Amino acid sequence: MITTLSDWLGSAQGWLFETAIQPLVFQLGFGEHVEAAFEGTEWLLIGVLELALLFLVLRPLEALIPAQPITDTRARWNDFIYTVLHRIGIFSLLIFFTLDPLLDGLAGWLRFESVQPFNLEALWPGIGPLGAFAVYFVVLDFCDYWYHRGSHRFNWWWALHGVHHSQRNMNLWSDDRNHVLDDLLRDVYMGLIALAIGVEPAQYVMLVSVSRILQSLQHANVRIHFGWLGERLLVSPRYHRMHHAIGVGHENADGKLGGCNFAVLLPLWDIVFRTANFTPAFVATGIRDQLTGREYGKGFWSQQVLGLKRMIEFARKDVV
């Protein structure tokens, strides 16, 4: 199934690139970047398919069974802009242009030193594409848990991650509401781990796509949970909503940074490391200091600028 889907996407990518993207690249005089444009076409295609799926499935569910009334439609529209920028591949291309030369140089140096690249699949001979996908899914989610937990541990990092938590009308587009610098750090972190364990490019695209779709579901403004067992197998909208709860999801009992439900996809990590909160409630979302007047910005640019200002302000708390 994974191979068939990958082949279908490859064919669609080739057609879209040859029909529309490549002629546009040459017309604009960017012929030297044609290879990067081909890579970007894959992310564009996947992103458009994801956006269509979200519109057709999650948006009607939000209207049918909302967890809370939407009181600020402008804030939801702003989240939609974030989502489009992410899903059409702009940030992925940025990472590509940043990392590709560095990684090519590293790979060349390793070959010169006769160092064989590690491949996680080699530990299970004959595992098959679907089994390999599952292994990478679990390993990358484990690493993502610790990245996410780290963003709730250090003041400067939380200052950036706070952009994501500042949405008081959480909705299906809120997953991509992040500070650009935080996104850059996470994409580099996850990309390097994927390369280190031998994830193939086609596998990585599918892993990222599945993760993004599931995270859009988690953030959706829907009154949905997966039951006692399901809540412990996969992060649900109710479970993740608790992570965004005012004064709960991002704070410990003493009011300091911390929180609960850091798992990105698999609640297993929260259970093992004792950060799970299975309270069966659809809570209000946001950050406590919003209630006392701190401004997190209404639009994309104001949210980005205020995030940098908070990072400088909060970093002082880490060195005191």
C-alpha positions, -999 to 999 in steps of 0.1 A, spaced: 0 0 0 28 24 9 47 16 -23 15 20 -44 7 54 -29 42 66 -32 42 55 -69 9 74 -75 22 105 -59 55 103 -79 35 101 -111 13 131 -101 44 150 -90 61 144 -124 30 155 -143 25 187 -123 62 196 -125 64 191 -163 31 208 -170 32 238 -147 61 242 -124 91 237 -147 79 261 -174 73 287 -147 107 282 -132 125 288 -165 102 317 -174 112 334 -141 149 328 -148 154 303 -120 167 275 -141 196 267 -117 170 258 -90 150 234 -112 160 204 -90 149 222 -58 116 231 -76 110 194 -84 114 186 -47 91 215 -38 65 202 -62 61 171 -41 54 191 -9 30 214 -29 10 184 -41 8 167 -7 -1 200 9 -30 207 -16 -44 172 -10 -42 178 28 -60 211 26 -87 195 5 -91 167 30 -93 192 59 -120 213 42 -141 183 32 -139 164 65 -129 185 95 -145 218 86 -180 203 84 -174 185 118 -164 217 134 -197 232 123 -217 202 134 -202 194 168 -181 223 180 -162 221 214 -167 258 219 -183 287 200 -159 306 178 -157 342 191 -130 355 169 -133 346 133 -103 368 124 -81 346 146 -92 315 128 -86 331 94 -51 340 106 -45 303 115 -57 294 80 -29 316 65 -3 298 86 -16 265 74 -15 274 37 21 287 41 31 254 57 12 230 35 22 244 1 58 238 11 74 272 17 90 262 50 100 229 36 119 246 8 135 269 32 149 239 51 159 223 19 180 253 8 195 256 43 203 220 50 210 204 16 245 218 10 255 210 46 242 175 44 258 168 10 291 179 25 286 157 56 277 127 34 307 132 13 330 134 43 315 102 58 320 84 25 356 96 24 361 83 60 345 49 49 316 54 74 285 35 63 252 53 69 230 38 96 196 24 86 171 14 112 154 -10 89 185 -31 87 179 -42 123 148 -61 111 156 -79 78 125 -84 57 104 -60 76 86 -46 46 76 -10 37 45 -9 60 65 -23 89 94 2 83 68 30 81 54 20 115 89 18 131 99 52 118 65 66 129 71 55 165 108 66 167 101 100 152 71 106 174 92 97 205 118 123 194 90 148 187 76 143 223 109 154 238 112 184 214 77 195 224 84 190 261 116 210 258 96 239 244 77 240 277 108 238 298 130 268 289 116 303 291 131 316 258 118 286 240 83 289 256 83 325 245 83 313 209 60 283 214 36 306 231 25 318 197 9 284 192 -8 283 226 -21 319 224 -51 308 202 -82 310 225 -104 298 196 -85 266 188 -95 251 155 -84 227 128 -59 253 113 -43 260 147 -17 232 144 4 254 120 1 286 141 38 287 152 66 311 154 88 308 122 119 303 143 103 275 163 92 258 131 127 261 117 143 246 148 118 217 148 121 210 111 159 209 113 158 187 144 133 162 129 150 162 95 184 154 110 170 126 131 152 111 100 184 112 80 204 97 109 181 67 112 179 61 74 145 74 65 141 75 27 129 108 12 96 93 0 90 77 34 97 110 51 71 129 30 45 103 39 54 104 76 52 141 77 19 141 58 2 116 81 15 134 112 2 168 99 -33 153 92 -35 138 126 -24 170 143 -50 190 124 -76 166 138 -62 171 174 -65 208 172 -100 208 156 -128 225 174 -148 193 177 -164 175 206 -147 142 199 -128 117 220 -117 81 214 -130 64 245 -109 50 274 -87 28 253 -85 49 222 -74 80 242 -44 60 253 -35 48 218 -38 80 198 -39 117 208 -76 129 204 -90 164 201 -101 162 238 -68 149 250 -48 176 232 -72 203 241 -62 197 277 -26 205 267 -39 239 255 -59 245 287 -54 278 304 -32 273 335 -30 235 331 -15 225 297 15 248 300 20 252 338 27 229 367 8 231 400 34 257 412 26 280 383 60 274 367 66 261 332 56 225 326 22 212 319 8 179 305 -1 160 274 30 167 254 26 137 232 24 147 195 7 115 182 10 86 207 -1 92 244 22 63 253 50 88 259 29 108 283 20 77 301 55 64 304 70 97 315 40 106 337 29 137 319 -6 124 309 -38 141 320 -69 122 309 -95 145 325 -126 140 304 -134 177 297 -134 201 267 -116 230 283 -110 267 274 -77 273 256 -51 300 258 -23 313 281 -29 326 316 -12 359 311 -35 367 283 -62 371 309 -41 398 326 -34 418 295 -3 404 277 -7 408 240 3 380 217 -7 397 184 -37 396 161 -20 390 128 9 370 114 36 397 115 26 410 150 27 375 164 61 369 149 76 402 162 60 399 197 74 363 198 109 375 193 105 403 219 92 377 244 121 354 236 146 382 246 126 391 276 121 355 289 157 345 281 168 366 311 148 343 334 169 313 322 202 330 332 191 345 365 
